[in-house]
Amino acid sequence: MSPIIELINKNKEIMENQDKNEVLSRAVKAGKRTYFFDVKSTKTGEMYLTITESKRKFNDVTGTFFYEKHKVFLYKEDFEKFQNALNGMVEFINTGKVPEEVNFETEEKLNERDLDEDFSNLDFTL
């Protein structure tokens, strides 16, 4: 088999494997941006959410368009805190009312907490 055919087959296999862990996907168009909300599954069956911001941009040097992407991964154990913080920030934007600090931390509190942690107990095995 030629190297090109092998590469094509390998790419197809990679794409099929990526699609297998995708459970549900929705796109939200917002002006020049598109937000993708994708529920995915780990090898152990745990589900998580990825939020991707995709923005089409033009490269002046090459004269071509490309997509700039930013991703956020949210895991089940963080949903409530994330949702509380997001709802509070949206409420503040809409009403000007500073949200109560329930179930989420300010940046200052996070920075104080990070100074106390030494990260010696981290485990990066999958």
Secondary structure as a PSIPRED ss2 file (coil, helix, strand):
# PSIPRED VFORMAT (PSIPRED V4.0)

   1 M C   1.000  0.000  0.000
   2 S C   1.000  0.000  0.000
   3 P H   0.000  1.000  0.000
   4 I H   0.000  1.000  0.000
   5 I H   0.000  1.000  0.000
   6 E H   0.000  1.000  0.000
   7 L H   0.000  1.000  0.000
   8 I H   0.000  1.000  0.000
   9 N H   0.000  1.000  0.000
  10 K H   0.000  1.000  0.000
  11 N H   0.000  1.000  0.000
  12 K H   0.000  1.000  0.000
  13 E H   0.000  1.000  0.000
  14 I H   0.000  1.000  0.000
  15 M H   0.000  1.000  0.000
  16 E H   0.000  1.000  0.000
  17 N H   0.000  1.000  0.000
  18 Q H   0.000  1.000  0.000
  19 D H   0.000  1.000  0.000
  20 K H   0.000  1.000  0.000
  21 N C   1.000  0.000  0.000
  22 E E   0.000  0.000  1.000
  23 V E   0.000  0.000  1.000
  24 L E   0.000  0.000  1.000
  25 S E   0.000  0.000  1.000
  26 R E   0.000  0.000  1.000
  27 A E   0.000  0.000  1.000
  28 V E   0.000  0.000  1.000
  29 K E   0.000  0.000  1.000
  30 A E   0.000  0.000  1.000
  31 G C   1.000  0.000  0.000
  32 K C   1.000  0.000  0.000
  33 R E   0.000  0.000  1.000
  34 T E   0.000  0.000  1.000
  35 Y E   0.000  0.000  1.000
  36 F E   0.000  0.000  1.000
  37 F E   0.000  0.000  1.000
  38 D E   0.000  0.000  1.000
  39 V E   0.000  0.000  1.000
  40 K E   0.000  0.000  1.000
  41 S E   0.000  0.000  1.000
  42 T C   1.000  0.000  0.000
  43 K C   1.000  0.000  0.000
  44 T C   1.000  0.000  0.000
  45 G C   1.000  0.000  0.000
  46 E C   1.000  0.000  0.000
  47 M E   0.000  0.000  1.000
  48 Y E   0.000  0.000  1.000
  49 L E   0.000  0.000  1.000
  50 T E   0.000  0.000  1.000
  51 I E   0.000  0.000  1.000
  52 T E   0.000  0.000  1.000
  53 E E   0.000  0.000  1.000
  54 S E   0.000  0.000  1.000
  55 K E   0.000  0.000  1.000
  56 R E   0.000  0.000  1.000
  57 K E   0.000  0.000  1.000
  58 F E   0.000  0.000  1.000
  59 N E   0.000  0.000  1.000
  60 D C   1.000  0.000  0.000
  61 V C   1.000  0.000  0.000
  62 T C   1.000  0.000  0.000
  63 G C   1.000  0.000  0.000
  64 T E   0.000  0.000  1.000
  65 F E   0.000  0.000  1.000
  66 F E   0.000  0.000  1.000
  67 Y E   0.000  0.000  1.000
  68 E E   0.000  0.000  1.000
  69 K E   0.000  0.000  1.000
  70 H E   0.000  0.000  1.000
  71 K E   0.000  0.000  1.000
  72 V E   0.000  0.000  1.000
  73 F E   0.000  0.000  1.000
  74 L E   0.000  0.000  1.000
  75 Y E   0.000  0.000  1.000
  76 K H   0.000  1.000  0.000
  77 E H   0.000  1.000  0.000
  78 D H   0.000  1.000  0.000
  79 F H   0.000  1.000  0.000
  80 E H   0.000  1.000  0.000
  81 K H   0.000  1.000  0.000
  82 F H   0.000  1.000  0.000
  83 Q H   0.000  1.000  0.000
  84 N H   0.000  1.000  0.000
  85 A H   0.000  1.000  0.000
  86 L H   0.000  1.000  0.000
  87 N H   0.000  1.000  0.000
  88 G H   0.000  1.000  0.000
  89 M H   0.000  1.000  0.000
  90 V H   0.000  1.000  0.000
  91 E H   0.000  1.000  0.000
  92 F H   0.000  1.000  0.000
  93 I H   0.000  1.000  0.000
  94 N H   0.000  1.000  0.000
  95 T H   0.000  1.000  0.000
  96 G C   1.000  0.000  0.000
  97 K C   1.000  0.000  0.000
  98 V C   1.000  0.000  0.000
  99 P C   1.000  0.000  0.000
 100 E C   1.000  0.000  0.000
 101 E C   1.000  0.000  0.000
 102 V C   1.000  0.000  0.000
 103 N C   1.000  0.000  0.000
 104 F C   1.000  0.000  0.000
 105 E C   1.000  0.000  0.000
 106 T C   1.000  0.000  0.000
 107 E H   0.000  1.000  0.000
 108 E H   0.000  1.000  0.000
 109 K H   0.000  1.000  0.000
 110 L H   0.000  1.000  0.000
 111 N H   0.000  1.000  0.000
 112 E H   0.000  1.000  0.000
 113 R H   0.000  1.000  0.000
 114 D H   0.000  1.000  0.000
 115 L H   0.000  1.000  0.000
 116 D H   0.000  1.000  0.000
 117 E C   1.000  0.000  0.000
 118 D C   1.000  0.000  0.000
 119 F C   1.000  0.000  0.000
 120 S C   1.000  0.000  0.000
 121 N C   1.000  0.000  0.000
 122 L C   1.000  0.000  0.000
 123 D C   1.000  0.000  0.000
 124 F C   1.000  0.000  0.000
 125 T C   1.000  0.000  0.000
 126 L C   1.000  0.000  0.000
